[in-house]
Amino acid sequence: MKNKNRVICMIIIFILVIGTTFSAKKPKDYELVITHVNDVHGRVVEGKYDGVGYARIDQINKNLKDDKLNKNVIMVDAGDSFHGTTFATLEKGESIVKILNKLGLKAATLGNHDFNYGSERTKELKALSNYKILATNVKYKKTGENFTTKYIIEEIEGIKVGIFGLSTPETLYKTNPKNVEDLEFLEPITVARETVKELQENGVKFIIVLTHLGDDLSTKEEWRSTTLAEKVEGINLIIDGHSHTQREKKEVINGTVLVQTGEYGKNIGVLKIDFDSLKDGSDAIEYKLLKKDEIMGKKNKKGEFVGGIIQSKRISSLIDEIKLKQNKITEVIIGNTDVLLVGEREFVRSSETNLSNLINDSMIWKSKADLSITNGGGIRASIKEGDITVGDIITTLPFGNYVVTKELTGKDIKVALEHGFKDLPNSAGSLAQIGGITLELDLTKSQGNRVSNIKFKNGKKFDLNATYIVATNDFMAVGGDGYSSFKGRKEVANFLGLDEILIEYIKTGKKIPKKEEGRVKIKK
């Protein structure tokens, strides 16, 4: 009896062991892994206020490819990569294309700032790229032909995957309108429905849209990525850009997964797709947002990052090589000054200077705005007496900010100016540097009640109830440095980088101010 019981026990244990072995969850494999970025704006290397740099992004891609569970790894970009830093603008975007080619980018859509050098230059950059540029709703006005490739179809592990792109119609005024005067931007929803139908007729089972639409409430509802997901059936995945939204998790709208990483390459999105689970809809798509702190690791006593993702040598070497060649460009002389142009921190954050006036004058010259306001903290260095080089301007304006014009009422402008002078006599990066107007300040009065006697330099009367066109930088345009009265107001147009505009202005031979002009008069 004992032996019989022992045999029965052994059989039961064997069955349990075998059952456990076969029911143990097998590590999941993925037919397609997608890394994605958006709105990098030329930030190719790591920085305090920037992202992790392309060399680390390349290493992330390599690490994913080395994982045997990931069968196919591709990278895509949701737009605004060609412009935004000196590194990008010195070669009008070509330096960025070289890096993205080396990264092995699969596809990208076009953001509004990817047209900042004009549509002809965008076309040239498209020809230089080894990856597919997709902006399906952008066509030539005269011929009706697509400006880019309409879509691509890839067969991955027996499944046809279709990718197309959509650019925001806001591009018509969120770059200089002249840059895109030969193009038309069709309604995203209409184009998406037509393209999805065409892809499905070609046997595509998984549809990805690279969109530079965004979900900003200031954008027309029918142009938002969220509306696209809601209104168009058949899209599996929307990889978005434009609004600089940092989506911590995937959002599922009408069965469509929507993701976006934020800005400047600070975060990298990783999507893992299991084709065997496509019948489960959005559950077939896993999403993780790799954040900057996680990627960079921590700094040691030497100031080196440890414990994070290393930089790939092939990309960091390419960046160094490009920078070396660009040094020749930065040495080009664009003009001359017989006085010191004052841009030191202690001055531009506490008073008007001849350099701040020069910068504001260039903003009004380029944009034709009624007045301009920029922040003293955006000016980082003086320009010495003598020849002025491209490098001098870059050192003075290093942030890659571009000029934006907005519609503001006189009351909005008054609020902005009160904010800009609230910290005086103390120094502040938010100090308002102005162009096109003069005003008086009474520092004995409380904050919010200091500014008076605002006058246009051309003699036009300033009216609190009238509407004016104001030129500022893109940072302040969205409320940066506390300029809340700019936030949410109608954008009229976008222009080149502030550094590029100042270079153009000096090249024209415009008068260099020898000293400050008394645009801000402080009552004694």
C-alpha positions in Angstrom: 0.0 0.0 0.0 2.9 2.3 1.0 4.6 1.7 -2.4 1.4 2.3 -4.2 0.8 5.6 -2.5 4.4 6.6 -3.2 4.0 5.8 -6.9 0.7 7.9 -7.0 2.5 10.8 -5.3 5.4 10.6 -7.8 3.0 10.6 -10.7 1.1 13.7 -9.3 4.4 15.6 -8.8 5.6 14.7 -12.3 2.3 16.0 -13.8 2.6 19.2 -11.8 6.2 19.8 -12.9 5.4 19.2 -16.5 2.2 21.3 -16.3 4.2 24.1 -14.7 6.9 23.9 -17.4 4.5 24.2 -20.3 2.3 26.8 -18.7 5.3 29.0 -17.7 5.0 32.3 -19.7 7.4 32.3 -22.7 9.3 35.7 -23.1 7.3 37.7 -25.6 8.8 38.5 -29.0 7.9 41.4 -31.1 7.6 41.5 -34.9 8.2 45.3 -35.0 9.9 47.7 -32.7 9.7 51.5 -33.4 11.8 54.2 -31.8 10.6 57.7 -32.4 11.3 61.4 -31.8 9.7 64.6 -32.7 10.5 68.3 -32.6 14.2 67.8 -32.0 14.8 71.2 -33.6 18.5 70.6 -34.4 19.5 69.6 -30.9 22.1 67.0 -32.0 24.1 66.9 -28.7 23.2 66.7 -25.1 22.6 69.9 -23.2 21.3 71.2 -19.9 18.1 72.4 -21.6 18.2 70.1 -24.5 17.9 66.3 -25.0 20.2 63.3 -24.9 21.8 63.8 -28.3 21.7 61.6 -31.4 24.7 59.5 -30.3 22.8 58.1 -27.4 19.7 57.6 -29.5 21.8 55.6 -31.9 23.0 53.4 -29.0 19.4 52.9 -27.8 18.6 51.6 -31.3 21.6 49.3 -31.3 20.7 47.9 -27.9 17.2 47.1 -29.1 18.5 45.5 -32.2 20.8 43.3 -30.1 17.9 41.9 -28.2 16.8 38.7 -30.0 13.2 39.2 -29.0 13.0 42.2 -31.3 12.8 40.9 -34.8 12.7 44.3 -36.7 13.7 47.6 -35.2 13.1 50.9 -37.1 13.3 54.6 -36.2 11.0 57.4 -37.3 10.7 61.1 -36.8 7.5 63.2 -36.6 9.0 66.5 -37.9 10.8 69.7 -37.1 14.4 68.4 -37.3 16.1 70.6 -39.9 16.1 73.9 -38.1 16.6 75.4 -34.6 20.3 75.5 -33.8 23.4 76.9 -35.4 24.6 73.4 -36.1 21.5 72.9 -38.3 21.2 76.4 -39.8 24.8 76.9 -40.9 24.3 74.2 -43.5 20.6 74.8 -44.0 19.6 71.4 -42.6 22.2 69.3 -44.5 24.1 68.6 -41.3 21.0 67.1 -39.8 20.3 64.9 -42.8 23.8 63.5 -42.6 23.2 62.4 -39.0 19.7 61.0 -39.7 21.1 59.0 -42.7 23.8 57.6 -40.4 21.2 56.7 -37.8 19.4 54.6 -40.4 16.1 56.5 -40.0 13.3 54.7 -41.8 10.9 57.6 -42.4 10.0 61.2 -41.3 7.2 63.6 -41.8 7.7 67.4 -42.4 7.1 69.9 -39.6 6.4 73.6 -40.2 10.0 74.6 -39.4 11.4 72.0 -41.8 10.3 74.6 -44.5 12.2 77.5 -42.8 14.8 77.6 -45.6 12.1 77.6 -48.3 10.4 74.7 -50.1 13.1 74.4 -52.7 15.7 73.8 -50.0 13.3 71.3 -48.3 13.1 69.5 -51.7 16.9 69.4 -51.9 17.2 68.0 -48.4 14.6 65.4 -49.3 16.8 64.3 -52.2 19.8 64.1 -49.9 18.0 61.8 -47.4 18.4 58.0 -47.5 15.1 57.7 -45.6 11.6 58.4 -46.9 10.1 61.8 -46.2 6.3 61.6 -46.1 3.9 64.5 -46.1 1.0 63.1 -48.0 -1.3 66.2 -47.6 1.3 68.6 -49.1 1.0 69.2 -52.9 2.3 71.7 -55.5 -0.4 74.3 -56.2 0.2 74.4 -59.9 0.4 70.7 -60.8 -1.4 69.0 -57.8 1.6 66.6 -57.6 2.7 65.3 -54.2 5.6 67.2 -52.7 6.9 64.0 -51.1 6.5 60.3 -51.4 2.8 59.5 -50.8 3.3 56.4 -48.6 5.5 53.4 -48.1 4.5 49.7 -47.7 6.9 47.3 -46.0 6.3 43.6 -45.6 7.4 42.6 -42.1 7.1 39.0 -40.9 4.4 38.4 -43.5 2.3 41.4 -42.6 2.1 44.4 -44.9 2.8 47.6 -42.9 1.9 51.0 -44.4 3.3 54.4 -43.3 2.2 57.8 -44.5 2.7 61.4 -43.1 0.6 64.5 -42.5 2.0 68.0 -42.0 0.0 70.7 -40.2 -1.8 73.3 -42.4 -0.6 75.8 -39.8 2.7 75.7 -41.8 1.1 78.3 -44.1 1.8 80.9 -41.3 4.0 79.0 -38.9 6.9 79.4 -41.2 7.5 82.5 -43.3 4.5 82.4 -45.8 6.9 83.0 -48.7 8.6 79.7 -47.9 5.6 77.7 -48.9 3.8 80.0 -51.4 4.1 77.3 -54.1 2.5 74.6 -51.9 -0.9 73.7 -50.5 -1.6 71.8 -47.3 -4.8 69.7 -47.7 -7.2 68.9 -44.9 -5.5 66.1 -42.8 -8.7 64.1 -42.1 -9.8 64.0 -45.8 -6.3 62.9 -47.0 -6.0 60.3 -44.2 -9.3 58.7 -45.1 -8.3 58.4 -48.8 -4.9 57.1 -48.0 -6.1 54.5 -45.4 -8.6 53.2 -48.0 -5.8 53.0 -50.7 -3.5 51.2 -48.3 -6.2 48.7 -47.3 -6.9 48.0 -51.0 -3.2 47.1 -51.3 -3.5 44.5 -48.6 -2.0 46.6 -45.7 -2.9 45.2 -42.3 -1.1 47.7 -40.0 -1.3 51.4 -40.7 1.1 54.0 -39.1 0.7 57.8 -39.6 3.6 60.1 -38.8 1.8 63.4 -38.0 3.1 66.9 -37.3 -0.3 68.0 -36.1 -0.2 68.1 -32.3 -3.0 68.4 -29.8 -2.7 72.0 -28.8 -6.1 73.6 -28.1 -5.0 76.7 -30.0 -4.9 74.5 -33.2 -8.1 74.1 -35.1 -9.9 71.0 -33.9 -10.0 69.4 -37.3 -6.2 69.8 -37.6 -5.4 68.0 -34.3 -4.0 64.5 -34.0 -6.6 63.6 -31.4 -9.4 64.5 -33.9 -7.7 62.5 -36.6 -7.8 59.4 -34.4 -11.4 60.0 -33.5 -12.7 60.7 -37.0 -10.6 58.3 -39.2 -11.2 54.5 -39.0 -8.4 52.0 -39.8 -5.4 53.7 -38.3 -3.5 51.5 -35.9 -0.9 54.0 -34.7 -0.3 57.8 -34.8 3.2 59.0 -34.0 2.7 62.7 -33.4 4.6 66.0 -33.1 4.2 69.8 -33.3 2.6 70.5 -29.9 5.7 69.3 -27.9 3.4 67.1 -25.8 5.1 64.7 -23.5 2.8 61.7 -23.4 3.8 59.4 -20.5 1.5 56.6 -21.8 -0.1 55.7 -25.0 -3.6 57.2 -25.5 -6.2 55.1 -27.2 -8.8 56.9 -29.2 -11.3 55.0 -31.3 -9.0 52.0 -31.3 -6.0 54.1 -32.5 -2.9 54.4 -30.4 -1.5 58.0 -30.1 2.0 58.8 -28.9 4.3 61.9 -28.7 7.6 62.3 -26.9 7.8 66.0 -26.1 10.7 68.1 -27.5 14.4 68.4 -28.3 15.1 64.7 -28.0 14.7 64.8 -24.2 12.7 61.6 -24.4 12.7 58.6 -26.8 9.5 56.7 -27.5 9.7 52.9 -27.9 6.8 51.0 -29.4 6.7 47.2 -29.4 4.2 45.6 -31.7 3.1 41.9 -31.6 1.5 41.1 -34.9 0.2 37.8 -33.5 -2.1 39.9 -31.2 -3.4 42.3 -33.9 -6.9 40.9 -33.3 -6.7 42.4 -29.8 -6.5 45.9 -31.3 -4.5 48.5 -29.3 -3.4 45.8 -26.9 -1.0 44.6 -29.6 1.0 47.8 -29.1 3.2 48.3 -26.0 4.7 51.8 -25.3 7.4 53.1 -23.1 8.7 56.7 -22.9 12.4 56.6 -22.1 13.1 59.8 -20.3 16.3 61.9 -20.2 17.3 61.0 -16.6 16.9 57.3 -17.4 19.0 57.6 -20.6 21.7 59.9 -19.3 22.3 58.3 -15.9 23.9 60.2 -13.1 26.9 62.5 -12.9 30.0 61.5 -11.0 32.4 63.8 -9.2 34.2 64.4 -12.5 31.0 65.6 -14.1 30.8 62.5 -16.3 27.5 60.6 -16.8 27.5 57.0 -15.5 24.9 54.3 -15.3 23.0 55.5 -18.4 23.2 54.8 -22.1 26.6 55.5 -23.7 27.1 57.5 -26.8 27.7 55.6 -30.0 31.1 56.5 -31.4 30.0 56.5 -35.0 27.5 59.3 -34.5 29.6 61.4 -32.0 32.5 61.2 -34.4 30.3 62.4 -37.3 29.0 65.3 -35.2 32.6 66.3 -34.3 33.6 66.1 -38.0 30.8 68.3 -39.0 31.5 70.8 -36.3 35.2 71.0 -37.4 34.1 72.0 -40.9 31.5 74.5 -39.6 34.3 76.4 -37.8 35.3 77.8 -41.1 31.8 79.2 -41.5 31.7 80.8 -38.1 34.8 82.8 -39.0 33.1 84.6 -41.9 33.0 88.4 -41.4 29.5 89.9 -41.8 30.0 93.5 -40.7 31.9 95.9 -38.4 31.3 97.9 -35.3 33.4 100.8 -34.0 31.9 100.5 -30.5 31.4 97.6 -28.0 28.0 96.1 -28.4 27.0 95.4 -24.8 25.5 92.0 -24.1 27.0 91.0 -20.7 24.6 89.4 -18.2 24.8 92.2 -15.6 23.7 94.8 -18.2 21.1 93.1 -20.5 19.2 91.8 -17.4 18.9 95.1 -15.8 18.9 97.8 -18.5 18.6 98.7 -22.1 21.8 98.3 -24.2 22.9 99.2 -27.7 23.1 95.4 -28.5 19.6 94.8 -27.3 18.3 97.7 -29.4 20.1 96.3 -32.4 18.5 92.9 -31.9 15.0 94.3 -31.6 15.5 96.6 -34.6 16.4 93.5 -36.7 13.3 91.7 -35.5 11.0 94.5 -36.6 12.9 94.9 -39.9 12.3 91.2 -40.8 8.8 90.8 -39.5 7.3 94.2 -40.2 5.8 94.1 -36.7 4.5 97.2 -34.9 6.8 96.6 -32.0 9.1 93.9 -30.5 9.8 92.5 -27.1 12.6 90.0 -26.3 14.0 88.8 -23.0 17.4 90.0 -21.7 18.2 86.5 -20.6 18.3 85.4 -24.2 21.3 87.7 -24.9 24.5 85.9 -23.7 27.6 87.9 -24.7 28.9 91.3 -25.9 30.4 91.8 -29.4 33.8 93.5 -29.3 34.8 96.5 -31.3 36.0 95.6 -34.8 34.9 92.9 -37.3 31.7 91.0 -36.5 31.7 87.3 -37.4 29.0 84.7 -37.7 30.6 83.1 -34.6 30.1 86.4 -32.7 26.4 86.3 -33.4 26.0 82.7 -32.5 27.8 83.3 -29.2 25.5 86.2 -28.4 22.3 84.3 -29.4 23.1 80.6 -28.8 19.6 79.2 -28.1 18.3 78.8 -31.7 15.2 80.8 -30.9 13.2 81.9 -33.9 11.0 85.0 -34.3 7.3 84.8 -33.9 4.7 87.5 -34.6 1.5 87.5 -32.5 -1.7 89.6 -32.4 -1.9 91.3 -29.0 -4.2 94.1 -27.7 -2.7 97.2 -26.2 -3.8 95.8 -22.8 -1.9 92.6 -23.4 1.2 94.5 -24.3 0.9 96.6 -21.2 0.7 93.4 -19.1 3.8 92.0 -20.8 5.7 95.2 -20.2 4.7 95.4 -16.6 5.9 91.8 -16.2 9.1 92.6 -18.0 10.1 95.4 -15.7 8.7 94.1 -12.4 12.0 93.0 -10.9 13.9 96.3 -11.4 16.2 97.5 -10.0 17.1 93.9 -9.5 18.5 91.9 -12.4 16.3 89.3 -14.1 16.5 87.2 -17.3 12.9 88.1 -18.0 13.7 91.8 -18.3 11.9 93.3 -21.4 14.2 94.6 -24.2 12.0 96.5 -26.6 11.9 97.9 -30.1 9.5 100.2 -32.0 8.3 101.9 -28.8 9.4 104.1 -25.9 8.0 104.2 -22.4 8.5 105.6 -18.9 9.0 103.6 -15.7 8.3 104.6 -12.1 10.1 102.2 -9.8 8.5 103.8 -6.7 5.2 102.3 -7.8 4.0 98.7 -7.1 4.6 95.9 -9.5 2.0 96.0 -12.3 1.6 99.8 -12.1 5.1 101.0 -13.2 4.7 101.5 -17.0 3.3 104.6 -18.5 3.5 106.9 -21.5 3.9 104.2 -24.1 4.6 105.7 -27.5 5.5 104.3 -30.9 8.7 105.6 -32.4 7.0 106.4 -35.7 4.6 108.8 -33.9 1.5 106.5 -34.0 -0.6 106.7 -30.8 -0.6 103.7 -28.5 -4.2 102.5 -27.7 -4.9 100.0 -25.0 -8.0 98.8 -26.9 -6.3 98.5 -30.3 -4.7 95.3 -31.7 -1.1 95.3 -32.8 1.4 92.8 -34.3 4.2 92.1 -31.8 7.4 90.3 -32.7 9.0 88.1 -30.0 10.9 84.9 -29.7 9.3 81.4 -29.7 10.2 80.9 -26.1 8.2 84.0 -24.9 5.5 83.4 -27.4 4.2 80.4 -25.5 4.5 82.2 -22.1 8.2 81.6 -21.4 9.8 83.7 -18.6 6.4 84.3 -17.2 5.0 86.3 -20.2 1.5 84.9 -19.8 -0.2 87.6 -21.9 1.5 86.1 -25.0 0.2 82.6 -24.3 -2.8 81.5 -26.4 -2.8 84.7 -28.5 -3.1 84.3 -32.3 0.1 83.6 -34.1 0.5 85.6 -37.3 3.7 84.2 -38.7 7.0 82.4 -37.9 10.3 83.6 -39.2 14.0 82.5 -39.2 16.2 82.1 -36.1 16.9 85.3 -34.2 20.6 84.8 -34.9 20.0 84.4 -38.7 17.9 87.5 -38.8 20.5 89.6 -36.9 23.2 88.3 -39.4 21.0 89.4 -42.3 20.3 92.8 -40.8 24.0 93.5 -40.2 24.9 92.4 -43.7 22.6 95.0 -45.2 24.8 97.7 -43.7 22.2 99.0 -41.3 23.5 101.5 -38.7 25.0 100.0 -35.6 23.8 101.9 -32.5 26.7 103.4 -30.6 24.9 103.5 -27.3 21.4 102.9 -25.8 18.8 105.3 -27.0 16.6 105.9 -24.0 13.8 103.7 -25.1 13.1 103.1 -21.4 13.1 106.2 -19.3 13.2 105.7 -15.6 11.5 108.5 -13.6 13.8 109.9 -11.0 
